[in-house]
Amino acid sequence: MRIATYNVEWFNNLFDDAGDPIIDNGWSGRQDVTRAAQFKAVGKVFTELDADVVMIIEAPDENRRRSTVPALERFADYFRLRARKAMIGFANDTQQEIALLYDPDIVSARHDPLGAEGVEDALAAPRFDTSFQLDLDTDATPEAVVFSKPPLEIEMTHRQSGKYLRLIGVHAKSKAPHGARGAAEVMRVAIENRRKQMAQCIWLRRRVDEHLSVGDPLIVLGDFNDGPGLDEYEKLFGRSGVEIVMGEGDVPCMYDPHARMALTHRTSARPTTSRFYIAKERRYLQALLDYVMVSPDLLEAKPTWRIWHPFDDPECYQDVPMREALLTASDHFPVSIDLKI
């Protein structure tokens, strides 16, 4: 089966409050891209991806006026996707939900959040829609850490084989110093955001430890806004959030080949999953931000990973309509894993 993660930039802007697609020449959230152009491009990407399960990052909003699930299911129906059943977990206030789109003929799935509020065990992971106490600034006083976008925990079963899987969809805190003015404030905000991002990854790793300790087949996937060697602040903290979630030393480790390549080849070219235009520098910046990490037991099945990058993946590059769709749809590209179940 194929499982993928895909961050669709401002997917929310492509639907009205009733969850119906807005396919017109008005501007989408993407620079110089109309809603019609982005909608058709996203549909093209999902169609070619043809995944059994897609963890969607920045899915349409869930609030009192609109709902994520109808929007995604109407999107799937419009393009006749196999992955046509949608699900979300804990809604957030950012207009960027984490949602699952899956083929109900292939898998059954349910939102299954673990943990509880007010956990007394200092090593346990509270439920992701609550808070986590951690000393962020070494003043010996724990601070409350929260997820602006609580991870989506899924219990999933393959209908034919009966194979059971756990999925955790992640959109970790951005480290960019948005809104900061002046060099001093930029540095302060960047370090503060890095602390929050690291704290979220520590919280997430504790949940990973809980799953691995009981032998759960586990996939952690999504946008971590981080990676080995991504910025200069990594030296200040000693490691990236991705390294924390994957695990280090003698503990059971999660595995992603692209993260491993970035760790072991820090001075050479590395894979990338996103492409952002830097207006003041008049150039594009590429970064490895999106991952599909698997537990040791799933790694034994020898899965294959793929980044659907329009310039780095030969098939995507040679397929001009697909290449253009990937560039129009989002500033991130899908990452998929083909796994024998």
PAZANU-389453 format. One line per 4 residues: number of its first residue (from 1); their letters; for each residue x, y, z of N, C-alpha, C. Coordinates in steps of 0.001 Angstrom, whole numbers, m for minus. Example, Ala and Ser with C-alpha at 12.3 -4.5 7.8 and 13.67 -1.06 7.14 Angstrom:
REM PAZANU-389453
1) as) 13190/m5690/7800/12300/m4500/7800/13200/m3300/7800; 12850/m2250/7080/13670/m1060/7140/12900/30/7870 $
***
This chain:
REM PAZANU-389453
1) mria) 839/m1191/0/0/0/0/879/1247/0; 286/2346/m437/1027/3609/m494/451/4590/525; 1336/5096/1373/982/6102/2371/1804/7346/2076; 1167/8503/2108/1857/9741/1741/1537/10853/2716 $
5) tynv) 2405/11849/2721/2127/13104/3416/2297/14233/2421; 1401/15239/2534/1433/16336/1564/937/17605/2245; 1809/18609/2290/1441/19928/2797/939/20758/1613; m360/21052/1602/m975/21821/521/m1162/23262/1015 $
9) ewfn) m336/24150/496/m330/25530/975/m1695/26191/788; m2281/26662/1875/m3560/27364/1882/m4644/26629/1098; m4734/25338/1367/m5809/24517/805/m7170/25110/1180; m7238/25692/2374/m8486/26250/2883/m9111/27279/1945 $
13) nlfd) m8277/28025/1229/m8785/29100/376/m9519/28604/m859; m9480/27312/m1111/m10085/26758/m2314/m11516/26273/m2095; m12085/26536/m894/m13437/26079/m572/m14238/27198/88; m15569/27159/m123/m16428/28109/578/m16868/27502/1906 $
17) dagd) m17707/28230/2662/m18103/27764/3986/m18934/26485/3945; m19545/26192/2802/m20326/24965/2670/m19456/23776/2300; m18175/24026/2059/m17260/22951/1670/m17214/22701/184; m17846/23579/m589/m17819/23433/m2038/m16578/24101/m2623 $
21) piid) m15984/23514/m3655/m14795/24106/m4270/m15089/25475/m4880; m14125/26372/m4784/m14195/27667/m5451/m13226/27602/m6629; m13783/27413/m7804/m12950/27240/m8998/m13170/28462/m9877; m12446/29536/m9574/m12610/30779/m10324/m11253/31446/m10505 $
25) ngws) m11261/32642/m11048/m10017/33346/m11324/m9592/34285/m10201; m10230/34180/m9047/m9757/34928/m7889/m8445/34352/m7398; m7687/35171/m6678/m6371/34722/m6214/m6505/33734/m5064; m5688/32703/m5129/m5593/31759/m4018/m4609/32328/m2999 $
29) grqd) m4268/31531/m1991/m3255/31985/m1043/m1850/31948/m1604; m1663/31283/m2744/m349/31201/m3370/m131/32389/m4271; 1080/32923/m4238/1385/34130/m4993/1213/33905/m6495; 404/34801/m7105/178/34805/m8561/m436/33504/m9075 $
33) vtra) m1197/32817/m8242/m1881/31594/m8641/m3371/31747/m8358; m4217/31530/m9347/m5657/31626/m9144/m6169/30390/m8414; m7379/30535/m7860/m7979/29394/m7182/m8223/28242/m8156; m8669/28570/m9363/m8908/27515/m10353/m7621/26774/m10695 $
37) aqfk) m6551/27509/m10891/m5277/26894/m11255/m4755/26016/m10122; m4841/26509/m8883/m4342/25704/m7776/m5218/24478/m7550; m6545/24660/m7616/m7448/23537/m7394/m7173/22408/m8390; m7047/22760/m9656/m6787/21747/m10682/m5405/21121/m10510 $
41) avgk) m4430/21926/m10090/m3081/21394/m9876/m3049/20429/m8702; m3717/20791/m7603/m3754/19889/m6446/m4445/18585/m6828; m5534/18686/m7580/m6221/17481/m8026/m5352/16601/m8898; m4581/17213/m9774/m3653/16464/m10624/m2625/15717/m9784 $
45) vfte) m2083/16389/m8786/m1069/15766/m7933/m1663/14591/m7167; m2833/14782/m6557/m3457/13687/m5818/m3790/12518/m6739; m4239/12815/m7952/m4583/11753/m8900/m3361/10926/m9269; m2250/11602/m9577/m1032/10887/m9948/m401/10186/m8749 $
49) ldad) m534/10771/m7583/m8/10157/m6363/m705/8821/m6110; m2012/8789/m6299/m2811/7563/m6204/m2489/6782/m4934; m2485/7482/m3807/m2145/6854/m2535/m3382/6238/m1889; m3163/5201/m1105/m4238/4606/m310/m4580/5496/876 $
53) vvmi) m3563/6169/1400/m3720/7016/2581/m2858/8260/2394; m3444/9445/2621/m2680/10691/2546/m2899/11482/3830; m1804/11809/4516/m1863/12721/5651/m1716/14129/5076; m2786/14917/5154/m2798/16248/4561/m2447/17277/5628 $
57) ieap) m1413/18026/5354/m997/19118/6231/m1499/20426/5612; m2028/21305/6441/m2701/22533/6002/m3987/22201/5240; m4750/21257/5783/m6048/20904/5222/m7050/22033/5473; m8196/22038/4762/m9207/23087/4961/m9643/23212/6417 $
61) denr) m10055/24400/6769/m10324/24789/8156/m11551/24085/8746; m11494/23892/10063/m12622/23386/10845/m12977/24451/11882; m14188/25015/11792/m14637/25987/12788/m16157/25988/12831; m16759/27004/13462/m18215/27018/13613/m18936/27205/12285 $
65) rrst) m18260/27754/11288/m18907/28067/10016/m18593/27054/8916; m17500/26321/9058/m17104/25425/7971/m16467/24162/8529; m16352/23139/7695/m15885/21847/8180/m14901/21226/7195; m13875/20629/7739/m12805/20032/6941/m13273/18829/6131 $
69) vpal) m14007/17926/6772/m14354/16656/6144/m15196/16822/4876; m16283/17599/4892/m17043/17758/3644/m16211/18363/2522; m15351/19329/2847/m14517/19951/1806/m13600/18923/1159; m12919/18108/1969/m11998/17119/1413/m12732/16021/650 $
73) erfa) m13884/15600/1151/m14608/14532/467/m15210/15023/m844; m15594/16301/m915/m16062/16847/m2190/m14901/17023/m3171; m13755/17385/m2646/m12544/17446/m3474/m12236/16069/m4057; m12269/15048/m3202/m11981/13684/m3655/m13015/13228/m4687 $
77) dyfr) m14283/13566/m4467/m15335/13180/m5405/m15151/13882/m6753; m14746/15158/m6713/m14564/15933/m7955/m13523/15269/m8853; m12445/14776/m8242/m11364/14170/m9035/m11436/12632/m9055; m12509/12075/m8441/m12733/10634/m8410/m11530/9888/m7834 $
81) lrar) m11071/10354/m6698/m9923/9734/m6040/m10359/8477/m5286; m9479/7497/m5259/m9734/6316/m4418/m9746/6699/m2951; m8791/7525/m2558/m8740/8017/m1175/m9814/9090/m1031; m11006/8685/m653/m12184/9560/m708/m12868/9764/636 $
85) kami) m12378/9115/1671/m12937/9265/3008/m12007/10133/3840; m12563/11159/4491/m11738/12123/5230/m11983/12035/6730; m10979/12470/7476/m11045/12455/8928/m10102/13511/9493; m10513/14171/10570/m9589/15021/11306/m9599/14604/12773 $
89) gfan) m8654/15148/13527/m8606/14902/14953/m9032/16144/15701; m8104/16728/16459/m8399/17946/17205/m8256/19152/16277; m9321/19922/16137/m9270/21120/15302/m8378/22166/15960; m7854/23114/15140/m7015/24182/15688/m7492/25538/15181 $
93) dtqq) m6808/26583/15591/m7230/27946/15271/m6387/28598/14191; m5668/27815/13396/m4722/28391/12435/m5201/28351/10987; m6404/27804/10730/m6915/27594/9374/m6066/26579/8613; m5317/25777/9335/m4451/24764/8734/m4590/23476/9553 $
97) eial) m5588/22686/9214/m5835/21454/9958/m4899/20338/9504; m4779/19322/10336/m4131/18066/9943/m5260/17072/9714; m5313/16499/8516/m6428/15616/8168/m5918/14377/7446; m6748/13342/7437/m6435/12100/6737/m7457/11898/5630 $
101) lydp) m6965/11557/4447/m7812/11170/3328/m7394/9742/2954; m8370/8799/2935/m7986/7403/2747/m9033/6652/1937; m8596/5511/1406/m9461/4643/624/m10140/3663/1588; m11463/3809/1818/m12131/2933/2786/m12251/1488/2322 $
105) divs) m11994/1227/1037/m11993/m151/554/m10699/m876/916; m9668/m100/1198/m8354/m673/1506/m8097/m724/3009; m8450/347/3729/m8179/414/5165/m9403/911/5925; m9460/547/7172/m10369/1192/8123/m9513/2071/9025 $
109) arhd) m10038/3208/9441/m9241/4144/10240/m10126/4881/11230; m9533/5250/12356/m10257/6063/13328/m9276/6958/14073; m9774/8104/14510/m8984/9004/15343/m8878/8381/16721; m7658/8169/17196/m7451/7471/18469/m6384/8185/19284 $
113) plga) m6730/9326/19903/m5736/10062/20697/m5419/9338/21993; m4140/9306/22325/m3693/8675/23559/m3245/9732/24562; m2982/9284/25791/m2541/10209/26826/m3726/10862/27511; m3437/11595/28549/m4483/12270/29313/m3974/13593/29835 $
117) egve) m4884/14444/30269/m4502/15734/30835/m4035/15528/32270; m2960/16234/32641/m2481/16160/34012/m1790/14854/34350; m1043/14307/33404/m310/13064/33659/753/13305/34722; 783/12441/35728/1729/12634/36822/3118/12115/36489 $
121) dala) 3186/11092/35676/4473/10509/35305/5235/11504/34423; 6390/11970/34886/7143/13002/34171/7639/12516/32814; 7699/11192/32614/8199/10660/31346/7073/10306/30378; 5822/10437/30815/4700/10096/29945/4348/11288/29067 $
125) aprf) 3653/11001/27978/3244/12051/27043/1761/12343/27242; 1415/13570/27623/m4/13922/27751/m685/13903/26387; m2014/13970/26406/m2745/14027/25151/m2353/15297/24399; m2299/15206/23072/m1720/16285/22275/m2551/17571/22237 $
129) dtsf) m3797/17523/22680/m4587/18759/22733/m4531/19414/24103; m3640/18893/24992/m3471/19493/26314/m2122/20203/26362; m1474/20220/27498/m178/20886/27615/858/19924/28191; 2107/20279/27961/3250/19455/28350/4207/20345/29123 $
133) qldl) 4584/19936/30325/5451/20747/31168/6915/20435/30881; 7659/21470/30472/9076/21281/30156/9820/22584/30372; 11003/22498/30939/11843/23683/31136/12511/24034/29811; 12075/25131/29206/12575/25522/27890/13827/26381/27948 $
137) dtda) 14043/27075/29056/15135/28043/29093/16106/27822/30246; 16151/26605/30763/17115/26188/31800/17073/27049/33054; 15867/27543/33412/15755/28301/34657/15187/27439/35777; 15116/26116/35534/14630/25140/36516/13143/25260/36789 $
141) tpea) 12438/26033/35975/10995/26179/36131/10300/25657/34878; 9527/24587/35002/8837/24052/33825/7852/25060/33247; 7734/25055/31936/6779/25907/31248/5788/25050/30489; 4588/25562/30291/3550/24812/29593/3761/24917/28089 $
145) vvfs) 3949/23781/27446/4101/23713/25997/2783/23229/25408; 2344/23857/24341/1132/23417/23660/1408/23298/22157; 615/22486/21495/654/22385/20044/m367/23356/19462; 76/24271/18602/m903/25084/17880/m1694/24213/16916 $
149) kppl) m1081/23110/16479/m1734/22135/15604/m1512/20748/16211; m2389/20290/17102/m2183/18989/17758/m2028/17863/16747; m1022/17016/16900/m839/15891/15981/m2077/15000/15893; m2266/14415/14722/m3407/13544/14460/m2972/12095/14649 $
153) eiem) m3553/11420/15630/m3227/10028/15934/m4293/9111/15331; m3852/8191/14499/m4759/7308/13770/m4461/5849/14085; m5509/5094/14370/m5420/3641/14417/m5982/3131/13102; m5207/2349/12365/m5586/1956/11020/m5368/455/10832 $
157) thrq) m6283/m170/10101/m6175/m1606/9822/m6352/m1852/8331; m5444/m2628/7754/m5554/m3019/6350/m6635/m4087/6247; m7651/m3836/5423/m8830/m4707/5404/m8509/m6123/4931; m7627/m6277/3954/m7357/m7600/3401/m6442/m8425/4299 $
161) sgky) m5359/m7819/4776/m4384/m8586/5564/m4679/m8557/7061; m5472/m7567/7495/m5718/m7414/8920/m4577/m6738/9657; m3554/m6287/8911/m2390/m5625/9519/m2804/m4324/10188; m2318/m4147/11414/m2642/m2984/12234/m1482/m1993/12206 $
165) lrli) m1789/m711/12054/m770/334/12032/m1211/1506/12888; m232/2209/13429/m478/3500/14081/159/4587/13218; m580/5672/12986/m63/6829/12251/m155/8054/13149; 866/8893/13104/824/10190/13789/1167/11258/12764 $
169) gvha) 196/12109/12454/404/13207/11520/857/14451/12258; 1904/15091/11751/2571/16174/12483/2711/17428/11635; 2434/18582/12243/2813/19873/11683/3424/20671/12832; 4727/20549/12984/5420/21140/14124/5567/22655/13971 $
173) kska) 5845/23303/15066/5969/24763/15115/6985/25282/14108; 6607/26315/13376/7556/26969/12470/8582/27743/13278; 9830/27691/12829/10908/28410/13531/11133/29816/12962; 10447/30139/11860/10670/31444/11228/10212/32574/12145 $
177) phga) 11004/33653/12268/10672/34778/13168/9663/35733/12524; 8464/35251/12225/7464/36083/11564/7105/37290/12430; 7087/38464/11830/6687/39674/12525/7792/40366/13295; 8941/39743/13421/10043/40354/14172/10685/41479/13364 $
181) rgaa) 11127/42527/14071/11772/43669/13429/13134/43911/14078; 14132/44089/13251/15474/44333/13767/16179/43036/14077; 17510/43074/13994/18311/41863/14153/18142/41222/15524; 18081/42053/16575/17977/41523/17930/16651/40796/18136 $
185) evmr) 15568/41411/17654/14259/40780/17831/14139/39531/16967; 14693/39571/15765/14684/38393/14898/15370/37220/15600; 16538/37485/16215/17258/36421/16909/16460/35919/18109; 15884/36846/18875/15120/36441/20063/13929/35572/19683 $
189) vaie) 13173/35996/18683/11988/35246/18276/12375/33902/17660; 13454/33899/16869/13905/32655/16251/14304/31627/17313; 15014/32066/18336/15432/31151/19403/14222/30677/20203; 13279/31583/20469/12066/31209/21196/11260/30181/20411 $
193) nrrk) 11141/30403/19098/10405/29449/18267/11128/28110/18182; 12447/28159/18141/13230/26922/18118/12988/26131/19398; 12947/26815/20543/12679/26123/21805/11316/25435/21773; 10307/26151/21260/8964/25579/21212/8924/24386/20264 $
197) qmaq) 9609/24510/19138/9629/23424/18174/10317/22191/18767; 11433/22412/19471/12148/21313/20108/11288/20659/21182; 10563/21486/21966/9713/20952/23027/8606/20086/22447; 8025/20521/21339/6992/19719/20692/7557/18382/20230 $
201) ciwl) 8775/18399/19730/9395/17160/19262/9747/16226/20421; 10129/16778/21562/10380/15951/22751/9079/15290/23205; 8009/16064/23223/6687/15549/23571/6296/14418/22622; 6494/14649/21335/6166/13655/20331/7019/12394/20498 $
205) rrrv) 8300/12564/20775/9179/11409/20966/8716/10551/22140; 8191/11182/23172/7705/10390/24306/6526/9510/23897; 5673/10026/23037/4597/9185/22533/5173/8058/21662; 6176/8368/20843/6835/7341/20024/7400/6247/20926 $
209) dehl) 8073/6638/22008/8636/5658/22934/7557/4737/23481; 6398/5300/23786/5302/4496/24323/4831/3450/23309; 4739/3842/22062/4321/2899/21021/5376/1816/20795; 6643/2220/20694/7691/1253/20418/7881/273/21573 $
213) svgd) 7620/731/22780/7808/m145/23945/6811/m1301/23965; 5671/m1134/23299/4677/m2218/23256/4610/m2863/21872; 5544/m2494/20977/5648/m3135/19688/4662/m2683/18639; 4109/m1495/18773/3175/m1002/17768/3893/m678/16456 $
217) pliv) 3398/m1158/15308/3919/m694/14020/3529/774/13864; 4499/1644/13665/4246/3078/13765/4832/3833/12581; 4058/4797/12068/4544/5735/11064/4270/7151/11564; 5305/7961/11618/5178/9376/11983/5482/10176/10725 $
221) lgdf) 4554/11000/10312/4716/11672/9022/4117/13063/9056; 4706/13946/8232/4201/15303/8142/5317/16318/7971; 4995/17561/8306/5903/18703/8144/6469/19076/9506; 7780/18905/9651/8429/19181/10933/9032/20581/11001 $
225) ndgp) 8993/21319/9888/9623/22638/9857/11042/22591/10421; 11724/21491/10158/13043/21300/10750/13725/20122/10069; 15020/20017/10305/15791/18902/9791/17255/19080/10128; 18037/18021/10051/19463/18100/10385/20186/19162/9560 $
229) glde) 20897/20069/10243/21699/21077/9568/20915/22170/8879; 19633/22358/9271/18785/23294/8537/19101/24752/8847; 19485/25068/10084/19778/26467/10405/20885/26575/11441; 21320/27814/11660/22463/28048/12541/22141/27835/14011 $
233) yekl) 20836/27842/14360/20466/27688/15761/20566/26232/16240; 20745/25312/15301/20881/23918/15693/22100/23716/16591; 23178/24473/16321/24377/24360/17152/24093/24776/18587; 23188/25753/18751/22846/26230/20082/22153/25146/20895 $
237) fgrs) 21344/24315/20212/20564/23292/20905/21159/21894/20752; 22163/21743/19908/22869/20480/19815/22323/19479/18820; 21066/19630/18420/20457/18675/17495/19159/19268/16965; 18640/18653/15948/17378/19097/15380/16211/18354/16021 $
241) gvei) 15015/18921/15851/13823/18253/16358/13580/16921/15674; 13921/16836/14405/13763/15588/13665/14615/14485/14282; 15838/14815/14674/16706/13830/15315/16114/13349/16633; 15463/14254/17357/14838/13875/18626/13727/12864/18382 $
245) vmge) 12858/13143/17408/11734/12244/17144/12222/10904/16611; 13235/10910/15765/13755/9656/15224/14387/8801/16314; 15035/9439/17297/15680/8702/18365/17183/8632/18165; 17891/8558/19262/19352/8545/19227/19900/7523/20208 $
249) gdvp) 21112/7074/19957/21779/6174/20895/21203/4780/20884; 20986/4209/22071/20577/2822/22202/19063/2628/22170; 18286/3697/22092/16830/3552/22087/16362/3064/20712; 15216/2390/20625/14668/2030/19308/14434/3289/18480 $
253) cmyd) 14879/3271/17252/14842/4476/16431/13847/4354/15283; 13194/5448/14973/12415/5567/13754/13387/5804/12595; 12918/5542/11377/13815/5656/10226/13143/6384/9077; 13868/7333/8511/13507/8004/7266/14802/8149/6478 $
257) phar) 14872/7631/5257/16149/7638/4533/16635/9036/4188; 15721/9969/3980/16127/11327/3619/16713/12044/4831; 16113/11839/5995/16686/12397/7221/18045/11778/7500; 18161/10469/7289/19434/9786/7536/20513/10302/6595 $
261) malt) 20151/10572/5337/21110/11098/4376/21591/12489/4804; 20640/13314/5295/21011/14657/5742/21933/14599/6958; 21743/13595/7804/22576/13447/8996/23983/12969/8660; 24080/12070/7697/25375/11454/7413/26158/12158/6312 $
265) hrts) 25485/13063/5570/26164/13799/4497/25866/15289/4642; 26283/15851/5764/25925/17228/6092/26537/18248/5137; 27639/17926/4511/28299/18914/3656/28039/18692/2169; 27239/17684/1831/26954/17402/423/25498/17712/114 $
269) arpt) 25118/17540/m1145/23735/17778/m1558/22815/16832/m799; 21620/17328/m484/20675/16521/264/19296/16617/m372; 18411/15666/m79/17067/15741/m636/16326/16974/m111; 15348/17439/m863/14501/18545/m414/13047/18214/m715 $
273) tsrf) 12148/18780/104/10716/18525/m63/9908/19805/m201; 10576/20950/m210/9852/22221/m275/10676/23243/m1048; 9975/24268/m1557/10618/25285/m2397/9906/26616/m2166; 10627/27574/m1597/10047/28867/m1233/10753/29994/m1989 $
277) yiak) 9980/30965/m2428/10571/32109/m3121/10937/33182/m2106; 12197/33617/m2117/12679/34675/m1233/12697/35969/m2048; 11674/36798/m1867/11483/37964/m2736/12656/38932/m2686; 13147/39244/m1482/14205/40248/m1371/15529/39766/m1956 $
281) erry) 15690/38440/m2058/16908/37883/m2641/16691/37426/m4080; 15426/37462/m4536/15059/37093/m5901/15579/35700/m6265; 15320/34753/m5386/15739/33374/m5629/14852/32426/m4834; 14971/31149/m5125/14230/30121/m4401/15119/29437/m3370 $
285) lqal) 14517/29116/m2235/15181/28356/m1174/14511/26994/m1088; 15305/25937/m1083/14770/24586/m956/15199/23993/386; 14321/23188/970/14619/22626/2283/13952/21267/2439; 14547/20439/3285/13986/19142/3650/13172/19338/4934 $
289) ldyv) 11848/19355/4815/10962/19637/5943/9952/18523/6202; 9688/17698/5189/8602/16713/5268/9193/15302/5321; 8643/14485/6200/9229/13173/6463/8157/12105/6603; 8548/10861/6322/7746/9685/6642/8665/8740/7397 $
293) mvsp) 8525/8694/8716/9378/7875/9570/8660/6584/9929; 9386/5476/9897/8779/4179/10218/9500/3521/11387; 8761/2684/12097/9328/1937/13218/10193/779/12701; 11055/224/13560/11987/m825/13101/11309/m2024/12456 $
297) dlle) 10157/m2445/12943/9486/m3611/12365/9005/m3341/10947; 8533/m2119/10681/8097/m1770/9324/9294/m1629/8383; 10423/m1203/8919/11627/m1083/8102/12079/m2447/7589; 11826/m3494/8351/12225/m4836/7943/11508/m5281/6670 $
301) akpt) 10351/m4666/6378/9604/m5016/5164/10183/m4343/3924; 11261/m3589/4089/11976/m2926/2997/11066/m2013/2157; 10460/m1037/2814/9603/m95/2073/10441/808/1177; 9790/1437/214/10475/2385/m664/9852/3765/m496 $
305) wriw) 10727/4770/m406/10300/6153/m225/10436/6907/m1549; 9633/7954/m1685/9752/8806/m2861/9350/10239/m2518; 10187/11190/m2892/9836/12605/m2825/9400/13012/m4228; 8187/13484/m4360/7637/13852/m5665/8074/15272/m6008 $
309) hpfd) 9370/15417/m6212/9969/16735/m6473/9986/16983/m7979; 9484/18127/m8443/9371/18357/m9887/10695/18436/m10630; 11790/18711/m9915/13090/18818/m10566/14041/17681/m10205; 13860/17077/m9040/14781/16039/m8585/14315/14625/m8924 $
313) dpec) 13011/14427/m9091/12488/13119/m9453/12360/13050/m10978; 13092/12139/m11644/13104/12108/m13120/11719/11951/m13744; 10884/11086/m13164/9560/10875/m13737/8701/12129/m13625; 8774/12805/m12489/8018/14050/m12322/8524/15126/m13279 $
317) yqdv) 9815/15183/m13469/10380/16206/m14347/9995/15972/m15809; 10031/14718/m16234/9739/14409/m17626/8251/14515/m17951; 7402/14361/m16943/5955/14501/m17130/5615/15979/m16932; 5590/16746/m18023/5455/18201/m17924/4169/18634/m17217 $
321) pmre) 2994/18058/m17532/1791/18463/m16792/1913/18214/m15289; 2517/17095/m14914/2704/16805/m13491/3711/17767/m12877; 4788/18028/m13592/5804/18965/m13093/5183/20337/m12821; 4382/20828/m13758/3747/22133/m13588/2713/22102/m12470 $
325) allt) 2011/20987/m12335/1023/20865/m11266/1693/20916/m9894; 2806/20232/m9736/3520/20243/m8457/3980/21650/m8092; 4432/22415/m9082/4904/23775/m8833/3751/24732/m8532; 2579/24467/m9109/1428/25347/m8929/658/25023/m7657 $
329) asdh) 625/23749/m7262/m238/23302/m6174/205/23791/m4807; 1516/23786/m4543/1974/24072/m3181/3459/24395/m3168; 3928/24926/m2036/5366/25149/m1853/6040/23932/m1220; 5256/22886/m980/5795/21601/m530/5460/20551/m1584 $
333) fpvs) 6183/19436/m1559/5938/18334/m2471/5616/17075/m1661; 4796/16183/m2202/4433/14980/m1451/5640/14088/m1191; 5565/13382/m74/6517/12312/237/5685/11056/445; 6045/9979/m239/5265/8747/m130/6154/7574/261 $
337) idlk) 5492/6554/783/6177/5311/1101/5313/4163/586; 5928/3222/m123/5233/2017/m577/5640/890/364; 4634/301/998/4875/m620/2093/4101/m1912/1852; 4780/m3054/1939/4115/m4335/1795/3414/m4689/3105 $
341) i) 2110/m4878/3010/1301/m5185/4201/706/m6585/4059 $
***
